Amino acid sequence: MQATTNPPATQFKFPPFSLARLLRTTFMPNPGERICILIDLEEPRDVKDFAFLKNPALTIQRNAYEHFFKALHNGVMDELQLKGGDFFAYKITGGSNLDLPDEAFAADGRQLSLSRDIYPNYDLILCISTYSATAPLTAFAKQFGFRGATLHGVNDIILNSGLAVDYNEVSANAEKLRLGMTRADWVEIDFEALGKKHTLRLDLGKQEAQKSHGLCRGGPDVANLPAGEIYFVPTGAEGAFPMKYEDGTIGLMHVTAGRVKQATLLRGNQETIDAHNQKLASDPVTGELGELGFGTQELPPSGRDIQDEKILGTIHVATGRSDHLGGHLTPEKFANAKNATHDDILFSPTKTPEINVPQARIHRDGETKVLLENFVPKYMRELLNA
């Protein structure tokens, strides 16, 4: 298998992380706007007096406190003329993009309601959590009028690279790629895993390509940070693709009419495959392919999908909820509310060394272009260099 790894982190040069720069670039906030921070905790009452800081395992939440909350109160709010700076916690959801509970707690111990006390009363909301909250917060942003950013899984690598970049430049590069990939008919992705080859074809229906580019300066919306991807909501899909489960099992996803209909074992635990098939049978929409995404940034791998799916040369597809991307699959369409997740399936040299992508092709304007080969950008690089 010929897979090209990403350059080592030492080859990347970024300025030091600056919350003021990130907020100014992403939001261009107006003087007097109110800002707050949300985190998730197994026991959200532990936010009182920041008791959760005693637990060394809560690294994401500690980063929210150390690099965001403290920075806000050590000059950032004064510099940007912001108000508020409050810190809240809600109960961890247990899944990517599941709806958030309404109950929340403040650092002074008050029990609050997100929909009554927080969403209507803040202009800028930063959600720094274990699981992504982009889908539910996007819906609430449109309902209540705030802007926000979701930064789940933040670690030191992300702070010092994906959150330290110039998002004006990221946005400009993403637009180059978007214009060169928009209104496509289809994308085909070849996979190679354990000596066997498979192809997945995703129909795009000439839709406008969308971009995650880190700027959230207009009306109510939520930026997913780190940003940097071109994405589509497929109109259909056929074929098969390998998937690596959390326990290391590798299964083959059989796709018909835009959905994963069945998984078969390639390597690992049959019980993992059986559990997935049971979920697909009991709640078929969980297998719907709701996103096709391509990374646009030159970044070091962080070990977290939130950044690693933004690396140029990587591809991800996602199953499940798609309403936050402009798709039709909303939480109420799932048989079980706990299944209403949006689950990214990332293919990259570091995340899936057992799975190569020999080639990905896009067809638009009567021509087929090779987007990338062996995780090395081809047509995508041409677009960036144009």
Sequence and secondary structure as in RCSB ss.txt:
>XXXX:A:sequence
MQATTNPPATQFKFPPFSLARLLRTTFMPNPGERICILIDLEEPRDVKDFAFLKNPALTIQRNAYEHFFKALHNG
VMDELQLKGGDFFAYKITGGSNLDLPDEAFAADGRQLSLSRDIYPNYDLILCISTYSATAPLTAFAKQFGFRGAT
LHGVNDIILNSGLAVDYNEVSANAEKLRLGMTRADWVEIDFEALGKKHTLRLDLGKQEAQKSHGLCRGGPDVANL
PAGEIYFVPTGAEGAFPMKYEDGTIGLMHVTAGRVKQATLLRGNQETIDAHNQKLASDPVTGELGELGFGTQELP
PSGRDIQDEKILGTIHVATGRSDHLGGHLTPEKFANAKNATHDDILFSPTKTPEINVPQARIHRDGETKVLLENF
VPKYMRELLNA
>XXXX:A:secstr
        GGG       HHHHHHHHH   TT EEEEEEEESSGGGGGGGGGGG TT HHHHHIIIIIIHHIIII
IHHHHT EEEEEEEEE  SSTT    SEEEETTS EEEIIIIIGGG SEEEE  SS  HHHHHHHHHHH  EEEE
 TT  HHHHTTTTTS HHHHHHHHHHHHHHHTT SEEEEEEEETTEEEEEEEE TT   EEE S   SSSEEEES
S  EEEE  SEEEEEEEEE TTS EEEEEEETTEEEEEEEEES HHHHHHHHHHHHHSGGGGBEEEEEEE B   
  SSHHHHTTBTT EEEEEE  GGGT S  GGGSSSGGG  EEEEEE TTT TTEEEEEEEEEETTEEEEEEETT
EESHHHHHHH 
